[in-house]
Amino acid sequence: MGVETGIINMLKIANKEFSSRLFTGTGKFSSSKLMEEALLSSSSELVTVALKRVDINNDSDDILKHLKHPQFNLLPNTSGVRTAKEAVFAAQMAREALETDWLKLEIHPDPKYLLPDPYESLKATEELAKLGFIILPYIHADPVLCKLLENAGAAAVMPLGAPIGSNKGLKTRDFLEIIIEQSKVPVIVDAGIGAPSHASEAMEMGADAVLVNTAIAVSENPVKMAEAFKLAVQAGRMAFEAKLAKPIKHAEASSPLTAFLDN
Amino acid sequence: MENTFVDIIHKYTWAEVQASILSKTERDVLHALQKQGKRNLEDFKALISPAAQPHLEEMAKLSNLLTKQRFGNTMQLFIPMYLSNECKNICTYCGFSLDNPIKRTTLNDTQILNEVKVIKAMGYEHILLVTGEDTKYVGVDYIDHAIQLTRNHFAQISMEVQPLEQNEYERLVASGLHSVLVYQETYHQDKYKTHHPKGKKSNFNYRLETPDRLGKAGVHKIGLGVLIGLEDWRTDSFFCALHLDYLEKTYWKTKYSLSFPRLRPYLDKQGNLLEPFVNMSDRELVQLICAYRIFNQELELSLSTREHAKFRDNVHKLGITSMSAGSKTNPGGYAEAPESLEQFEISDERSPQEIAKMLQKNGYEPVWKDWDLVLE
């Protein structure tokens, strides 16, 4: 989707166009300054911040201070809430303080693996959509759930590739393919992307964007790694737009199998 | 189906567990280290066993890697605030023990807010409220009131007080309580009684079931631990890991943290300086920290100012995820009565800012805030 400009098509989510299809997180960096440098190097235009980490009512908050660049659109996330009710309350606080309708909905009652609750996420999406939020829910790679969220008013869906922070790549590949095939809203692969090659793979598959945090923040050189992800996402997307040929799994028959019908 | 951890612990005997840990071989240790995926309790036994000691460097490298992957290059900072030293328990190792003739104080509202002011000026957003056990002075009403007084000043409130009932915990959670630390001290049931001869604390099972009540009450985080220095730390730590394993499966919506309070030489009521019953070397403490991390990648591990500066400067990289700094262990220690008797002497007396600088120098971002009341 989107119009052709530059090397890859623009991505449109709700009312906003993005020229970068690499979304980024802000956790786990060894300093806010390094985070800022890495995010600038990634060319990311959508940056998620955990409400629990920032003081949303304090303009000089150390993380927020380092995100004051016109290209960075903030995507507050609700990491820490356990229910739809808590998520809706937190979302309203975030909207008021950060002056954005955008929200990454994260509801994980399980603090160990941070796995999203499908039921509560759907319930919260229904309520938040009525309140005019632009909701990007973080969820399992569950194709049915993705359709339900789309119907409930989600602006995009964010299925996970593997457990968050695991760097394991696209372990949910088969389900992601179905989600991408069926979705009418953008599909952003979130969580588990541990290497630029994983990001390329998701983009080649037809994902609209990817969100990367741990793999950049915890690398030896986050600034360089951020750029590597930027290039990988561009390469993957270009290949998708250029209609990447499917690998041929078997030898071509030397004479056509249906040739006999012509005789 | 078990109802509480008491039903589990009775399936084990101290002597058998101890023998099993001591029988672990280098092969068991290598198996645990090289394993792909999750380690189990048998692996944990191998990692804390004497057989693992020659592999400490490997353990440290793995622990560092696993911690960075999960928690990133960050370190959470928190500080204790002692509200009272009133206590009706006799704990043979504690400065606030009932039989210790010290001046007893319980902070009033003004005193609490004065402490808050000093602590806030240090930059803290996460506070740990601490009391002794005395229902007359520091019952649940007092604690609830203290939480309400402090909740607007801090993003996260933890507490370390006497064990309470489930409905009392529910009440405190509604007031803004986030996490509760409750250390079993020792899992050796008979010896527990020797170390805690008098007061409500002498009830081993009631204390052991406290995390069950916390889990049922929906507390966000439960902190477990063993008071190192009372009994054989290896056997005690296995029981603590068993406890953790049970709790994670039963109360899966709760986060868990672990601390390593190591008993330090202390004054008895006659003023004699006493050594801990069991000594644990620095190498052994490092081994235990790394073993926990390798066993459980998601577990929060905490290191207090009981440990000395040089040790903390190095060990924080080996699996630790939260630290206290600038701590005072006496009620009113920050603003009101800096000179009064502390529960125990701290070893790392550097200010929070000095600790933050040390962390930054080592490539870690000090995290002051990691919760927000808007998420409740």
Chai-1 contact restraints between the chains, C-beta under 6 A:
chainA,res_idxA,chainB,res_idxB,connection_type,confidence,min_distance_angstrom,max_distance_angstrom,comment,restraint_id
A,K28,B,G72,contact,1.0,0.0,6.0,A-B,restraint_1
A,S30,B,N73,contact,1.0,0.0,6.0,A-B,restraint_2
A,S30,B,G363,contact,1.0,0.0,6.0,A-B,restraint_3
A,S30,B,E365,contact,1.0,0.0,6.0,A-B,restraint_4
A,S31,B,E365,contact,1.0,0.0,6.0,A-B,restraint_5
A,L51,B,D372,contact,1.0,0.0,6.0,A-B,restraint_6
A,K52,B,D370,contact,1.0,0.0,6.0,A-B,restraint_7
A,K52,B,W371,contact,1.0,0.0,6.0,A-B,restraint_8
A,K52,B,D372,contact,1.0,0.0,6.0,A-B,restraint_9
A,K52,B,L375,contact,1.0,0.0,6.0,A-B,restraint_10
A,G80,B,L375,contact,1.0,0.0,6.0,A-B,restraint_11
A,V81,B,L375,contact,1.0,0.0,6.0,A-B,restraint_12
A,A90,B,V374,contact,1.0,0.0,6.0,A-B,restraint_13
A,A90,B,L375,contact,1.0,0.0,6.0,A-B,restraint_14
A,M93,B,V374,contact,1.0,0.0,6.0,A-B,restraint_15
A,P109,B,K253,contact,1.0,0.0,6.0,A-B,restraint_16
A,D110,B,W252,contact,1.0,0.0,6.0,A-B,restraint_17
A,P111,B,K255,contact,1.0,0.0,6.0,A-B,restraint_18
A,K112,B,E298,contact,1.0,0.0,6.0,A-B,restraint_19
A,G165,B,R70,contact,1.0,0.0,6.0,A-B,restraint_20
A,A217,B,G72,contact,1.0,0.0,6.0,A-B,restraint_21
A,V218,B,K68,contact,1.0,0.0,6.0,A-B,restraint_22
A,V218,B,G72,contact,1.0,0.0,6.0,A-B,restraint_23
